[in-house]
Amino acid sequence: MPELARYFDHAATTVMRKEVVDAMAAYLVEDFGNPGSLHQFGMRAKEALEVARTAIAETIGARGKELIFTGSGTEADNLAVLGAARRLRRLGKGSHVVTSAVEHPAVREACRALEREGFRVTYVPVDEAGRVNPQDVKKSIEPDTVLVSVMHANNVVGTIQPVTEIGRFLREKGILFHCDAVQSYGKIPVDVKQMQVDLLTINAHKIGGPKGVAALYVRKGVRLDPIVYGGGQERGLRPATPNVAGIVGFAKAARLAIADLQQERQRLERLRARLIGRLTATIPGCKINGDPSDCLPTHVNISIDRIEGQALMLELDRLGFATSSGSACSSTDHEPSYVLLAMGKSREVALESLRITMGRTTTEQSVDELAASLEQIAKTWRAAISVPGV
C-alpha cells in the first residue's frame, strides 16, 4: 500500500478516520433499518439520522431542520442552483443568475443547464489570484436577478472568496445567495449566519468522512423546487432512502474536524509555507498560482516553466506521491484548467499547473521529500530538453 504521508491529493478526497468507520459500523449491520419505517428498527435509524443532522448543522451555525442530506456535493449544488432558480422564475420573480468564472463544475454546469432553459447567467470575472471582486457582483445585479452562487474557497488554487461582503449586500437586496463550501468546510471557519448565505453546500469525504454523503443548508423560509421526484424524504427535496450509516459517519467526521480545526489549520499553514519556500527557492521558473496568503492552508498550486503538470503528476506517482494536475472532477480532461485561464494565465502556464493539497496525514518529512523530488525532476527534465546556446 502507498505511504499515506505521501498522499498530496486531499482536495480530491481524504482517508476515512478510524473513529468514523467505527461509528458507521453499527448502522451497516445492526441498526440497519429504513428511517421511514415505523417499527423499532426504523425508529432507531431515524433517531440516529436526526441526531447526526443536528450535530452537523451546529458545526456551521445552523439548526437541524435547515439541513438537507444529499448523495454528493454535486447533487447539493445542483439542488441549490436549479431548485432555487426554477422556483423563483415559476413564481415570476425573474430569470437572471450570477456566478463566478471559477466555480466548481457542479455549479458551472448547473448554470449552463439554466441557460439552455432560457435563463440569463452572468459569469463574474476574477483577478490574477482567482478572487472575485464584490463590486463586480454588485454591478452584475439586475432587477430580475434571483440567485447568486459564489464558492467559499476555490478547489483548484485554494483562494478564499469575500463571501461575507457579498452575502451582506445580497441580504439587503433580498437576493438568494448560495455558497459552495465543500473545500473550505472543516479547514477554516464556516458560519452561515456570519457569511449571510441562504444556501450552503458541505461534503463528508473532504473531511475524513465517507464518500456518497453531503448536505445542503437551506435557511429557514427559503423554498426550493426538487430536482428529483419520489417520496417525501428530506422535506421532499431529496426523495430517497437516506444513507444512515454514511450520515452518522459524516457527523462523526464533522465533530472531529471542527474540534481539531484551529490546531490543524496552524500546522498545515506551517507546512504550506515550508513547501512554498523550498519550491520557489530551489526550482527556477516555479510560480505559485492563487493568493499566496489568503488561501486554504491545504492548497499549493504551482506551475514550473516548460514542464507539463500532468507529466509531473505521473512522474511523482511513480515515486509514490499522489498529486493532481487539476480538479478530480475533470481529471480525464487534458485541457488547461478554466480556473487558471480565468485568472489570466496563459494556456501554457495552465497546462504546467500541479495541484498539491495537504491534510491530516501530511508530515514535515513528506513535504520535504516531495519538494526534493520535484527539484530533482525539474533538473532532470530541464537537462533533457535544454538546447545549447538558449
C-alpha positions in Angstrom: 0.0 0.0 0.0 1.3 3.5 -0.8 2.6 5.6 2.1 -0.3 7.8 3.4 2.1 10.6 4.2 2.9 10.9 0.5 -0.7 11.4 -0.4 -1.0 15.1 -1.5 -4.4 15.0 -3.1 -6.6 15.8 -0.1 -8.8 18.2 -2.2 -9.9 15.2 -4.2 -10.8 13.0 -1.2 -9.5 12.1 2.2 -8.9 8.8 4.0 -11.7 7.9 6.4 -10.8 8.3 10.0 -10.9 5.2 12.1 -13.4 6.8 14.5 -15.7 7.4 11.6 -15.5 3.8 10.4 -16.3 2.6 14.0 -19.2 5.0 14.3 -20.7 3.7 11.0 -20.3 0.0 11.7 -23.4 -0.5 13.8 -25.6 1.2 11.2 -24.3 -1.1 8.5 -25.1 -4.3 10.3 -27.2 -3.9 13.5 -29.3 -0.7 13.3 -29.8 -1.1 9.5 -33.4 -0.1 9.4 -35.0 2.3 7.0 -35.7 5.6 8.9 -39.0 5.9 7.1 -40.3 2.7 8.7 -42.4 2.9 11.9 -41.1 -0.3 13.6 -38.3 -0.3 16.1 -35.6 -1.0 13.5 -36.7 2.1 11.5 -37.1 4.3 14.6 -33.6 3.6 15.8 -32.3 4.5 12.4 -34.5 7.7 12.4 -33.1 8.7 15.8 -29.5 8.3 14.6 -30.4 10.3 11.4 -31.8 13.3 13.4 -29.0 13.3 16.0 -26.5 13.4 13.1 -28.4 16.1 11.3 -28.4 18.4 14.4 -24.7 17.7 15.1 -23.6 18.6 11.5 -25.9 21.7 11.4 -24.4 23.0 14.6 -20.9 23.0 13.1 -22.0 25.7 10.6 -24.2 27.7 13.0 -27.4 26.3 11.7 -30.4 24.3 13.0 -31.0 20.6 12.2 -34.2 21.4 10.4 -32.2 23.6 7.9 -30.1 20.7 6.7 -31.0 18.5 3.7 -28.9 15.4 3.1 -27.8 14.5 -0.4 -25.7 11.9 -2.1 -22.9 14.2 -3.1 -21.7 17.8 -3.1 -22.6 18.0 -6.8 -26.2 17.0 -6.0 -26.4 19.6 -3.3 -25.0 22.3 -5.6 -27.4 21.3 -8.3 -30.4 21.3 -5.9 -29.4 24.8 -4.7 -28.9 26.3 -8.1 -31.6 24.6 -10.1 -34.0 24.3 -7.3 -33.9 28.0 -6.3 -33.7 29.5 -9.9 -36.5 27.4 -11.3 -38.8 28.0 -8.4 -38.3 31.8 -8.4 -38.8 32.0 -12.2 -42.0 29.9 -11.8 -43.2 32.5 -9.2 -42.5 35.3 -11.6 -39.5 36.7 -9.7 -37.0 36.7 -12.6 -34.7 34.6 -14.6 -31.2 36.1 -14.1 -28.5 34.2 -12.2 -25.0 35.5 -11.2 -22.0 33.2 -10.5 -18.2 33.4 -10.8 -15.9 32.3 -13.6 -14.1 29.9 -11.3 -16.9 27.9 -9.8 -16.8 24.1 -9.4 -18.3 22.2 -12.4 -21.2 21.3 -10.1 -22.3 24.9 -10.1 -20.8 25.9 -13.5 -22.7 23.1 -15.4 -25.9 23.7 -13.5 -25.8 27.3 -14.7 -25.2 26.2 -18.2 -28.3 24.0 -17.9 -30.3 27.0 -16.8 -29.1 28.9 -19.8 -30.5 26.1 -22.0 -33.8 26.7 -20.2 -33.8 30.4 -21.1 -32.2 31.9 -18.0 -29.5 34.5 -18.4 -26.3 33.9 -16.4 -23.6 36.4 -15.7 -20.2 34.9 -15.0 -18.3 37.5 -12.9 -14.5 37.6 -13.6 -11.7 37.1 -11.1 -8.4 38.7 -10.6 -5.0 37.1 -11.1 -5.2 35.5 -7.7 -8.6 33.9 -8.5 -10.6 36.3 -6.3 -14.0 37.8 -7.1 -14.3 41.5 -6.5 -17.6 42.1 -4.6 -18.1 45.3 -6.6 -18.3 43.2 -9.7 -21.0 41.1 -8.1 -22.9 44.3 -7.1 -22.6 45.7 -10.6 -23.9 42.5 -12.2 -27.2 42.6 -10.2 -30.3 43.3 -12.4 -33.9 43.9 -11.5 -34.7 40.2 -12.3 -31.7 38.6 -10.5 -32.9 35.7 -8.4 -29.8 33.9 -7.3 -26.0 34.4 -6.8 -23.7 31.5 -6.3 -20.0 32.1 -5.3 -17.9 29.5 -3.7 -16.2 29.9 -0.3 -12.7 28.7 -1.5 -11.6 27.6 -4.9 -10.9 23.9 -5.3 -8.1 24.3 -7.8 -5.9 27.1 -6.2 -7.5 27.4 -2.8 -8.1 31.2 -2.9 -10.7 32.3 -0.3 -13.6 34.4 -1.6 -15.0 37.5 0.1 -18.4 35.8 0.7 -19.3 37.7 3.8 -19.2 41.1 2.0 -21.2 39.6 -0.9 -23.7 38.0 1.4 -24.3 41.2 3.3 -25.1 43.1 0.1 -27.4 40.4 -1.2 -29.3 40.0 2.0 -30.0 43.7 1.9 -31.3 43.3 -1.7 -33.3 40.3 -0.9 -31.5 38.1 -3.4 -30.8 34.5 -2.6 -27.1 33.6 -2.1 -25.7 30.1 -2.5 -22.1 29.2 -1.4 -20.2 26.0 -2.2 -18.2 25.4 0.9 -17.1 21.9 0.1 -13.4 22.7 0.1 -13.4 25.1 3.0 -15.6 23.2 5.4 -13.5 21.7 8.2 -10.4 23.6 7.2 -11.4 27.2 8.0 -14.4 28.5 10.0 -17.7 28.2 8.1 -20.7 30.0 9.7 -23.9 30.6 7.7 -25.0 33.5 9.9 -21.7 35.3 9.7 -21.5 34.7 5.9 -25.1 35.7 5.5 -25.8 32.8 3.0 -29.2 31.3 2.2 -27.9 28.1 0.8 -24.6 26.3 1.5 -23.0 23.0 0.4 -20.8 20.8 2.6 -19.4 17.3 2.0 -18.3 14.4 4.1 -15.4 12.9 2.2 -13.3 16.0 2.2 -13.0 15.9 6.0 -12.3 12.3 6.7 -15.8 11.0 6.3 -17.4 8.6 3.8 -18.0 9.2 0.1 -21.6 9.5 -1.1 -22.8 11.8 1.6 -23.2 15.6 1.6 -25.6 18.2 2.8 -27.3 21.4 1.7 -28.1 24.1 4.3 -31.4 25.8 3.4 -32.1 28.8 5.5 -35.5 28.8 7.2 -38.1 30.4 4.9 -36.2 29.6 1.7 -38.1 27.3 -0.7 -36.7 25.2 -3.5 -38.2 23.1 -6.2 -37.0 19.5 -6.1 -34.8 18.2 -9.0 -35.5 14.5 -8.2 -39.1 13.2 -7.7 -40.3 10.4 -5.5 -41.3 10.1 -1.8 -41.3 12.8 0.9 -37.8 12.2 2.4 -35.7 15.3 3.3 -38.8 17.6 3.1 -39.5 16.3 -0.4 -36.2 17.8 -1.7 -34.2 14.6 -1.7 -36.7 11.7 -2.1 -34.7 8.6 -1.5 -33.9 6.3 1.4 -31.2 8.2 3.5 -27.7 6.7 3.8 -28.0 6.4 7.6 -24.5 4.9 8.1 -22.9 7.4 5.9 -24.7 10.3 7.6 -23.6 9.0 11.0 -20.1 8.9 9.7 -20.5 12.4 8.3 -21.5 13.7 11.8 -18.5 11.9 13.5 -16.1 13.4 10.9 -17.6 16.8 11.3 -17.3 16.8 15.1 -13.6 15.7 14.8 -12.8 18.2 12.1 -14.3 21.1 14.0 -12.6 20.1 17.3 -9.2 19.9 15.5 -9.7 22.9 13.2 -7.6 25.6 14.8 -4.7 23.3 15.7 -4.7 21.6 12.3 -5.0 24.8 10.4 -1.9 26.2 12.1 0.0 23.0 11.4 -0.9 23.0 7.8 -0.2 26.7 7.4 3.4 26.0 8.6 3.7 23.1 6.2 2.3 25.1 3.3 4.8 27.9 4.0 7.6 25.4 4.2 6.7 23.8 0.9 6.3 27.1 -1.0 9.5 28.5 0.4 11.5 25.4 -0.6 10.0 25.1 -4.1 10.4 28.7 -5.0 14.0 28.8 -3.7 15.2 25.6 -5.4 13.3 25.4 -8.6 13.9 28.1 -11.2 10.7 29.1 -13.0 8.4 27.8 -10.3 5.4 30.0 -9.8 2.6 29.9 -7.2 -0.9 30.1 -8.6 -3.5 31.7 -6.4 -3.3 34.0 -3.5 -0.1 33.5 -1.5 -1.7 34.2 1.9 -5.5 34.5 1.7 -5.8 30.8 0.8 -6.8 27.5 2.3 -4.0 26.0 4.4 -4.2 22.8 2.4 -3.6 24.1 -1.1 -0.5 24.8 -3.1 -0.9 25.2 -6.9 2.3 25.6 -8.8 3.5 25.9 -12.5 7.0 25.1 -13.5 8.3 26.5 -16.8 8.4 24.0 -19.7 7.1 21.0 -17.6 3.5 19.9 -18.0 1.6 19.4 -14.8 0.2 16.1 -15.9 3.7 14.8 -16.7 4.9 15.9 -13.3 1.9 14.2 -11.6 2.7 10.9 -13.4 6.4 11.1 -12.5 5.6 11.8 -8.9 3.1 8.9 -8.8 6.0 6.7 -10.0 7.9 7.9 -6.9 4.9 7.2 -4.6 3.4 10.7 -4.4 -0.2 11.4 -5.1 -0.9 14.9 -6.6 -3.2 16.3 -9.2 -2.9 18.3 -12.4 -6.4 19.8 -11.8 -9.8 19.1 -10.2 -10.5 15.4 -9.7 -13.9 16.1 -11.4 -12.0 16.8 -14.7 -9.0 14.5 -14.3 -9.7 12.8 -17.6 -9.7 16.1 -19.5 -6.2 17.2 -20.6 -7.5 20.7 -21.5 -6.0 23.5 -19.4 -7.8 24.5 -16.2 -10.6 27.0 -16.9 -9.9 28.4 -13.4 -6.3 29.3 -14.3 -7.4 30.7 -17.6 -10.0 32.9 -15.9 -7.2 34.1 -13.6 -5.4 35.4 -16.8 -2.8 32.6 -17.0 -1.7 31.6 -20.5 -2.6 28.2 -21.9 1.0 27.1 -21.4 1.1 28.1 -17.7 -2.3 26.5 -17.1 -1.1 23.2 -18.6 2.0 23.4 -16.5 0.0 23.6 -13.2 0.2 21.0 -10.5 -2.2 20.9 -7.5 -0.7 19.8 -4.2 -3.2 19.5 -1.4 -2.3 18.5 2.2 -4.2 17.1 5.1 -4.2 15.1 8.3 -1.7 12.5 7.0 0.8 15.1 5.7 4.1 15.4 7.7 7.1 17.8 7.6 9.2 14.9 6.3 6.8 14.1 3.5 6.7 17.8 2.5 10.5 17.8 2.3 10.6 14.6 0.3 8.0 16.0 -2.1 10.0 19.2 -2.6 13.2 17.3 -3.1 11.6 15.0 -5.7 10.1 18.0 -7.6 13.5 19.7 -7.6 15.2 16.6 -9.0 12.5 16.0 -11.6 12.8 19.6 -12.7 16.6 19.4 -13.0 16.5 16.1 -14.9 13.8 17.3 -17.4 15.4 20.7 -17.9 18.7 19.0 -18.8 16.9 16.7 -21.2 15.1 19.4 -23.1 17.8 22.1 -22.9 19.1 23.5 -26.2 22.8 24.7 -26.3 23.0 28.4 -26.5 19.5 29.0 -25.3 
